Amino acid sequence: MFAFFLILAGGTQMFALDGVINWSTVSAQFIVLAVGVSLLMIAGEFDLSLGSMAGFSGMVFGLLVIHVGIPVWVAILLTFVVCALIGTINGVLVIRTGLPSFVVTLAFMFILRGATIWSAITFNKQPVVSGIGDAAAGDPIAWLFGGKAFTGLFTWLGQQGIIETYTRGTRAGQPIVDGIPMLILWAIGLVIVGQWVLTRTKFGNWIYAAGGDPQAARNVGVPVARVKVLMFIVAAICAALLGISQAIEFGSAASDRGIMKEFEAIICVVIGGALLTGGYGSVVGAALGAVIFGVVQQGLFFTNVESSLFRVFLGTILLGAVVANTYIRRSITGER
């Protein structure tokens, strides 16, 4: 994908600093969800409610800040707690009832989307809660989720002429790229921690075992039920992180935010080499799949291709990646 758009969009701003930050930010949104989804899928389960949960978490956070009037940090904490509880309910229902996680989380996808729209109309009288940016301005905790890092460094680079600056208007002399969005740093941090847990800890072995062969895992003492429930919670927290970050970054919470994100995250994970049957995959692979998403989405914009073709590209990439991953795995393992 990089080579493809380097040829087609090499003369545009796509690979200039502001272009790189642009598609990196888009990729970071996919990565945050993909990390949670990859761990859950490796454990052998799905969560189709994560896109709705991202929108729901942003709305809960916005209503708590704007209409309840509690401090931003308290609203962030409560939102994480609420989403973690929903993730726990998803996991417990799947384990206790034996129903496929596809069915349980599909139900919660509609429940959370409906609850998001209802709460927005009931308490806010409109589907968008605005004013979050003003309420979060200057708050150090809010900065962790919606601010920018290394602003001083980028200002210095602009003053030295190393990076581009504005040449006219009220922002003349200021760098066009004034920092790295915190969501990018969150995405990098989640990938590092997730990959370390998965490949360097006993709990990571448990995740693979729970998804690969649950019965064999139970026979050797792996707490399969607990592992799966914890992965549902982790996925829910990742969705809440995305929802809160978007609410602070955009200064508003919208009831339609997060639509289709759960499927996009699953595609990222599958492109990254994970199996739909569980027990196989990596967080780094899912992150690379998410980067492909971001590059394609912004690459189509820079090449002036009709934006509706984004879904066509995604479907094509997904099919090609699944076929390639299957062929390579069978070649390595000798499967037929």
C-alpha positions in Angstrom: 0.0 0.0 0.0 2.9 2.4 0.8 4.5 1.7 -2.5 1.2 2.0 -4.4 0.4 5.4 -3.0 4.0 6.6 -3.1 3.8 6.1 -6.8 0.3 7.6 -7.3 0.4 10.3 -4.6 4.2 10.9 -4.3 3.8 14.5 -5.6 1.1 15.4 -3.1 1.3 16.3 0.6 0.5 12.7 1.6 4.1 12.0 2.6 4.9 15.5 3.8 5.0 15.9 7.6 1.4 17.1 7.9 0.2 14.3 5.6 2.0 11.7 7.7 0.5 13.0 10.9 -2.9 13.0 9.2 -2.9 9.3 8.1 -1.1 8.3 11.3 -3.9 9.8 13.4 -6.5 7.9 11.3 -4.5 4.7 11.7 -4.2 5.3 15.5 -8.0 5.3 15.7 -8.1 1.9 14.1 -5.1 0.6 16.1 -6.7 1.4 19.5 -9.7 -0.8 18.7 -7.7 -3.4 16.8 -5.4 -4.1 19.8 -8.4 -5.0 22.0 -10.1 -6.9 19.1 -6.9 -8.9 18.3 -6.5 -10.1 21.9 -10.2 -11.1 22.1 -10.1 -12.9 18.7 -6.9 -14.7 19.7 -8.8 -15.9 22.8 -11.4 -17.3 20.4 -14.2 -14.7 20.8 -15.8 -11.7 18.9 -17.2 -8.4 20.1 -19.5 -6.7 17.5 -20.6 -4.1 20.0 -17.3 -2.2 20.1 -18.2 0.4 17.5 -21.4 1.2 19.3 -19.5 1.2 22.6 -17.1 3.8 21.2 -20.0 6.1 20.4 -21.8 5.2 23.7 -18.7 6.0 25.8 -18.2 9.4 24.1 -21.9 10.2 24.8 -21.7 9.1 28.4 -18.6 11.2 28.9 -20.1 14.3 27.2 -23.3 14.1 29.2 -21.5 13.7 32.5 -19.3 16.7 31.7 -21.8 19.1 30.2 -25.1 18.2 31.8 -24.1 16.7 35.1 -21.2 19.1 35.6 -18.7 16.8 37.2 -15.0 17.3 36.7 -13.4 15.9 33.5 -11.2 13.3 35.2 -14.2 11.9 37.2 -16.2 11.7 34.0 -13.4 9.8 32.3 -13.0 7.4 35.2 -16.8 6.7 35.3 -17.0 6.2 31.6 -14.2 3.6 31.7 -15.9 1.8 34.6 -19.3 1.7 32.8 -17.7 0.3 29.6 -15.7 -2.2 31.6 -18.9 -3.4 33.3 -20.6 -3.8 29.9 -17.6 -5.8 28.7 -17.9 -7.9 31.8 -21.6 -8.6 31.1 -20.8 -9.6 27.5 -18.1 -12.0 28.7 -20.1 -13.5 31.5 -23.1 -14.0 29.2 -21.0 -15.7 26.6 -19.4 -18.0 29.2 -22.5 -18.8 31.3 -25.0 -19.3 28.5 -22.7 -20.9 26.0 -24.1 -18.7 23.2 -21.8 -17.6 20.5 -20.1 -14.3 21.2 -21.2 -13.2 17.8 -24.9 -13.4 18.9 -24.5 -11.8 22.4 -22.4 -8.9 21.2 -24.6 -8.3 18.2 -27.5 -7.8 20.6 -25.4 -5.3 22.6 -24.4 -3.5 19.4 -28.0 -2.6 18.9 -28.6 -2.0 22.7 -25.7 0.4 23.0 -26.5 2.3 19.8 -30.1 2.7 20.8 -29.1 3.8 24.3 -26.7 6.4 22.8 -29.3 7.9 20.6 -32.0 7.8 23.4 -29.7 9.5 26.0 -28.6 12.2 23.5 -32.2 13.1 22.6 -33.6 12.7 26.2 -30.9 14.7 28.1 -29.5 16.9 25.4 -32.5 17.4 23.0 -30.2 16.8 20.0 -27.9 14.1 18.8 -24.7 16.1 19.3 -23.4 17.2 22.7 -21.2 20.2 22.2 -19.1 22.3 24.5 -16.8 19.4 25.6 -13.7 21.2 24.2 -14.3 24.3 26.3 -15.0 22.2 29.4 -11.8 20.2 28.9 -9.6 23.1 27.9 -6.6 23.4 30.2 -7.4 20.2 32.1 -4.2 18.0 32.3 -6.2 14.8 32.4 -8.1 15.8 29.3 -4.8 16.6 27.6 -3.7 13.0 28.0 -6.6 11.9 25.8 -7.1 14.8 23.3 -4.0 16.9 23.5 -0.8 17.0 21.6 2.7 16.0 22.7 6.1 17.6 22.0 4.6 21.0 21.0 7.7 22.8 22.2 9.9 20.7 20.0 7.8 21.3 16.9 7.7 25.0 17.6 11.5 25.0 17.8 11.8 23.0 14.6 9.6 25.6 12.9 11.7 28.4 14.2 14.8 26.7 12.8 13.2 26.3 9.4 13.4 22.5 9.6 9.6 22.0 9.2 7.1 24.1 7.4 5.4 27.1 9.1 2.4 29.3 8.2 3.5 32.3 6.1 0.4 34.5 6.5 -2.5 35.2 8.8 -2.6 35.2 12.6 -0.6 32.0 12.8 2.3 33.3 10.6 5.6 31.7 11.8 3.9 28.9 13.7 4.5 25.3 12.6 1.9 23.7 10.4 2.3 20.5 12.5 2.4 21.7 16.1 2.7 18.4 17.9 1.9 14.7 17.9 -1.7 13.8 18.8 -1.9 11.9 22.1 -4.0 9.2 20.4 -1.0 8.2 18.3 1.1 7.7 21.5 -1.8 5.8 23.1 -1.9 3.5 20.0 1.9 2.9 20.1 1.8 2.2 23.8 -1.1 -0.2 23.5 0.7 -2.1 20.7 3.9 -2.4 22.8 2.1 -3.5 26.0 -0.3 -5.9 24.1 2.5 -7.6 22.2 4.6 -7.9 25.3 1.8 -9.5 27.3 0.9 -11.8 24.4 4.5 -13.0 23.7 6.4 -12.6 26.9 4.1 -13.5 29.7 2.3 -16.6 31.0 -1.0 -14.8 30.6 -0.2 -14.4 26.9 0.2 -18.2 26.6 -3.2 -18.5 28.4 -4.8 -16.2 25.7 -3.4 -18.4 22.9 -4.5 -21.6 24.7 -8.0 -20.3 25.4 -8.6 -19.6 21.8 -6.7 -22.5 20.3 -8.1 -25.5 22.3 -10.2 -24.4 25.3 -10.7 -28.0 26.6 -7.1 -28.9 26.5 -6.3 -25.5 28.1 -8.7 -26.3 31.0 -7.1 -29.8 31.4 -3.7 -28.2 32.1 -5.1 -25.6 34.5 -5.7 -22.5 32.3 -8.6 -20.4 33.7 -10.2 -20.2 30.3 -13.4 -18.5 31.4 -11.5 -15.8 33.3 -9.2 -15.2 30.4 -12.0 -14.7 28.0 -14.0 -12.4 30.3 -10.8 -10.3 30.9 -10.3 -10.0 27.1 -13.9 -8.7 26.7 -13.1 -6.1 29.4 -9.8 -5.1 27.6 -11.7 -4.7 24.3 -14.4 -2.6 26.0 -11.7 -0.3 27.6 -10.0 0.2 24.2 -13.4 1.2 22.7 -13.9 3.6 25.6 -10.5 5.1 25.1 -11.3 5.8 21.5 -14.7 7.3 22.3 -13.3 9.6 25.0 -10.4 10.7 22.9 -12.6 11.6 19.9 -15.0 13.5 22.2 -12.2 15.6 23.6 -10.4 16.0 20.2 -13.5 17.1 18.3 -15.0 19.0 21.3 -18.3 17.1 21.0 -20.0 13.7 21.3 -22.2 12.5 18.5 -24.8 9.6 18.6 -23.7 8.3 15.2 -20.0 8.1 16.1 -18.3 4.6 15.9 -20.6 3.1 13.3 -18.9 0.2 11.4 -15.8 0.5 13.6 -16.2 -3.0 15.0 -16.1 -4.5 11.5 -13.2 -2.3 10.5 -11.2 -3.4 13.6 -12.0 -7.1 12.8 -10.7 -6.6 9.2 -7.5 -5.0 10.6 -6.9 -8.0 12.8 -7.6 -10.5 10.0 -5.3 -8.6 7.6 -2.7 -8.8 10.3 -2.8 -12.6 10.2 -5.2 -13.6 13.0 -7.5 -16.6 12.5 -11.3 -16.2 12.9 -11.2 -19.5 14.8 -8.9 -18.1 17.5 -5.5 -19.3 18.9 -3.4 -17.5 16.3 -2.4 -13.9 15.6 -0.4 -11.0 16.9 -1.0 -7.4 18.1 1.7 -6.1 15.8 0.0 -7.7 12.9 -3.3 -6.1 13.8 -1.5 -2.7 14.1 0.0 -3.1 10.6 -3.4 -3.9 9.3 -4.7 -0.7 10.9 -1.9 1.3 9.3 -2.9 -0.1 5.9 -6.5 1.2 6.6 -5.2 4.7 7.4 -2.9 4.8 4.4 -5.7 3.6 2.1 -8.3 6.0 3.5 -6.1 9.1 3.2 -4.4 7.9 0.0 -7.7 7.8 -1.8 -8.2 11.4 -0.7 -4.8 12.6 -1.9 -5.2 10.8 -5.3 -8.7 12.4 -5.8 -10.3 9.0 -6.0 -14.0 8.8 -5.2 -14.2 8.3 -1.4 -17.0 5.7 -1.7 -14.4 3.3 -3.2 -12.7 3.1 0.2 -15.0 0.1 1.1 -14.2 -1.5 -2.2 -10.5 -1.3 -1.4 -11.1 -2.7 2.1 -13.0 -5.7 0.8 -10.4 -6.4 -1.8 -7.5 -6.0 0.7 -9.3 -8.3 3.2 -9.9 -11.0 0.7 -6.4 -10.8 -0.6 -4.9 -10.8 2.9 -6.9 -13.8 4.0 -6.0 -15.9 0.9 -2.3 -14.9 1.2 -2.2 -15.6 5.0 -3.8 -19.0 4.5 -1.5 -20.0 1.7 1.6 -18.9 3.6 0.5 -20.6 6.8 -0.2 -23.9 5.0 3.1 -23.7 3.2 5.0 -23.3 6.5 3.0 -25.9 8.5 2.5 -28.4 5.7 -1.3 -28.2 6.1 -3.5 -29.1 3.1 
